[in-house]
């Protein structure tokens, strides 16, 4: 049973969801929702029963101490609500959790039950995938939907993906069958530097979300974190000639593929974002593109922080990996 005691009547609510795991390269998507929750001080109003959806041998609970008392935190999915102020206030229902181990259809139905009770008008699911994209260029963000009319109205791609899918794809299709407008936003993360966190990809997702739902998102330290991340990767790549050559090949492929695509729409979108932020400071990095400044690195797990490619490709431009629905 869904109980919403203490949740006020929402204004034009949008549900924004992200799940750790297979759909979350570099933790970019889940970090984006965590950022929204932190910046707007979200209040958790519901959590799904962990026993119903998680295999605790795969996603183990954690033990921690609270004033000398041992407590356990169970892996689950939580829902919180935040109100975005401004001339046109609206509410966001934030869904943040881990991709479930089982009973995916029931999991999606439970989330849709909350969406129905709260009057959610649009569901946006964030995801991140590994791709053949250079870290030195703006992070590619693809927006997809199964709704042809929604694709036309919101300048999105109508998904054509076929193949294995995760909870992002399953939830989007569940929304479609339930008659709830749904969109997926995907960030492409360089496969050779996939270790989390990836603040540049998180920043790019938030910029695209901002355009999609027409709200101004406080970015906090993310732009500076993105600069520091890129500087760190630049330094590590420069120390390995094979990786540096591979990055250069990706850059050439990307630049050649995108040369004809400096569209008026893309330029207008960046200018509109600048106007929204002009009174609150400088504009954000377009598309999360960090170029200079900052110190430090966010790489971890192996000594170099980079995954060395077996052989840098010598061929011409190749298509990037397609995002799933």
WOPEPE-V661084 format. One line per field, one symbol per residue. ss: DSSP state (2 for helix, 1 for strand, 0 for the rest). phi: phi as a letter, one per 30 degrees, with the letter a starting at -180 (. if undefined). burial: + if it has 24 or more other C-alpha atoms within 12 Angstrom, else -. Layout:
ss=???
phi=???
burial=???
This chain:
ss=0000000000000111111100012222222222222220001111100222200000000111110011111000011111110000011111111100000222222222222222000111111111100000000011111002222220001100000000222222222220000111111111222000002222222222222220000000022222222222222222002222222222222222222220022222222222222222000002220000000000000000000000000000000000000
phi=.cccdicddcchdbccbabdkecbeihddddddddddddchdcdcabddeddbbcddccddccbcbhicdbcccdabccbbbccdjdbdacccccbaceddahdddedddddddeddcidcaccccbbbdbdbdddceddbccbaccddddddchccddbdbkebcddddddddddddicebbcccccceddbcdddbdddedddddddeddchbccdchceedddddddeddedddddbdddedddddddddddddcedcdddddddddddddddcedckddddeiidcbaiibibcdaibediccdddaddcddecddedddd
burial=------+--+-++++++++++++++++++++++++++--+-++-++++-+--++-------------------+++++++++++-----++++++++++++--++-++++++-+++-++++++++++++++++++++++++++++++--+---+-++++------+++++++++++---++++++++++++++++++++++++++++++++++++++++--++++++++++++++++-----++-+++++++++---------------+--++-+------+++++++++-----+++----+++++-----------+-++++
